[in-house]
Amino acid sequence: MNGRRISPLTAAAHCVKPRGQMTPRQICIVDALTAESMDFAVMRQFAMRLRGLFRGGSLKKLDEWIWDATSCSVYATRRFAKTLRQDIDAVQNAVVGPWSNGQTEGLINRLKTLKRSMYGRASIELLRARMLPLHDSNLHRE
């Protein structure tokens, strides 16, 4: 990794990102972090297992993951597993359920982007025109 330091936030992002979605530079960074830090290697292994669970796992595998994570040598992983246990019903639903809040988040982000772009010059009518679809009267012009 040519002696450069990376931020904890960057290391965390690399820890949870699948290898198939990484650039060659990111792969080099992950390989270097894995070689230099056993804690990073362990956390990455747990992160990839958990990611797999959310992509189609079973409740049995979730229980195994939490059991393994609570006895992990890395404190952050143990703490995270204990936090998951506190809201286990929601976590189980996320593992087995087909639902996602992605569409809702997309609409919220769109609204926030429009709001930011119109600061100081927007009225409620302009916001309504930008957010709501065209009315039938606008679609059927003669």
N, C-alpha and C positions, 0 to 999 in steps of 0.2 A: 504494500500500500504506500510505498515510497515515503514513509516517515511522516505523512500528514495526519493530523488529528481530524476526526469527524465529530459532529455534535451528537449528544445522546438522542436527540430527536431523529437525526438521520439514521443512526444505528437502529433505533426502534422501528423506523419505517422499513429498513432493509431486513429486519428480523422477521417481519410478518408478510413480506412480499414473496409470492411464489417465484421460483427460479425461472420459469417459463415466461414471466412478464418482465424480467430484468434486462437491462442493457448490458453489454459486455463489461463496461466499467463497474456497474453495480455488482455483477457476479464476482469480479475481482475483489471488491470491497468485502462482500459477504464471505468469500473464501479466506481472506486475510483475517477478518474478525473471528471466524470459526477456528482458524488455526491458532490465533493468539489468545482467545478467551473461551475456556470451557463453559463458563456461564452463558455466553452468547450462544454457543452451540446447543446447549441444553434448552435455552429459551426458544431458539428457532425451531427445534424439534417439537416442542410442545405447541408452539404457534401453528406450525404446519398441520399437526394432528387436529387441533381445534378447528382450523379452517376447513379441513376435510369433513369434520362432523357437521358443520353448517352447510356444507354442499351435499348433504345426503347421508347423514349418519343415523345411528340408532341411539335410543336412550341407554342401552347397555354400554355402548362405546363411550357415551358421555359420562356415565358413572365411572367407567374405568379411567377416563381422562382425568376427572376430578380427583379420584383416589390417587392416581400417580402424581398429579400436580401438587396435592397437599403434602406429599412426602418427598417432594423435589428438594434438591440441595440449594436451589436459587430462591432466595427470600421473596423476590417480586412475583415469581410464579406461584409460590405457596399462597401469598396474600391474594393474588388474583383468583385463584381457585376457591379460597374461602369466601371471597366476595360473590362469586358465582353461586355458591351454595346458599347465600342469603336470599337470593331471588330465583331459586331453582325452578319454580313453575314457569316463569317467563323464559328461562334458558331452555328448558325442555320443549316449550312451544316453538321457540325459534329453531330448534334442531329438527323437529318432526313436521312443522307446519310449512305450507307452501307460500305463506304471505310475506310480503315485503313492504316497507314504507317508502320505497324508492320513488313511486309516482307522487306521493304527497310531498316528499322532500324536493322533487323537481319543481312542483308548482310553487312551493314556498320560495325557492331560490329565484324563480322567474319573477315573482312579485317583488322580492327584495331588490333585484337588479333594476326593474322598472322604477321602483321608488327612488333608488339612488340616482338614476339618470334624470329624474324630473325634479330634484330638489330646487326650490325657489321659483319654479315656473309652472307648477302643476296645480290644477284644480281637481276636485273629485270627478268632474265630468271627463277630463282628459284621462285620468286613471281608469275610469270605467270604460272609456273607449278603447284603451290599450289592453285591458284585461279581458273584457267580455267579448264573446263572438258577435259578429254582425247580426242585427235583428232581421227578421223576415222582411220588413219593409225595405231594408237596404239591399236585399238579395233580389227582389222582384221589381226592378225598375223597368218602366215602360219605354 
